[in-house]
């Protein structure tokens, strides 16, 4: 399944996107450490040197995939959340969207949930600003819910946003690793939301 094109400059963006999609397919199929830049170039049907016009190296490609995934989610989340002013419904929509995208783009999920975690460069050196943008959306929903009296005010939003992300991320990881899918992401979202609301709602 093709991924949405998020960049603005059409011709350059198309080539960049083509390489990103090729890298996702290669890393998901072979594993990041077993893949080479030449493998990605072959999958993208471009010369090896073309890759280096857009990316510094293979690690930069992996980090770019992560940034792409975060941009995709943030863009879709911001659009989806505009339709509701209810913090509880916003949080439900946010969690559901995250898990639905995992199911919709399994190769991308494979790279983000499994291959990315094995990158020492990413885990130790990458500033991860995109992830903090993700968390800011969660903390914004929590803050609105506490101000309106929907969510308990004695809960620390800094801790709570990490708890919510941890629950969603663990479900995404397990689903990605499952050979036989025992539940859909919609079913998982319903259960995760139910348990979270039990703990945070007034």
PyMOL commands that set and color helices and strands:
alter all, ss='L'
color gray80, all
select helices_A, chain A and resi 10-30+37-44+48-54+58-81+87-104+106-118+120-125+129-147+157-177+185-200
alter helices_A, ss='H'
color red, helices_A
deselect
rebuild
show_as cartoon
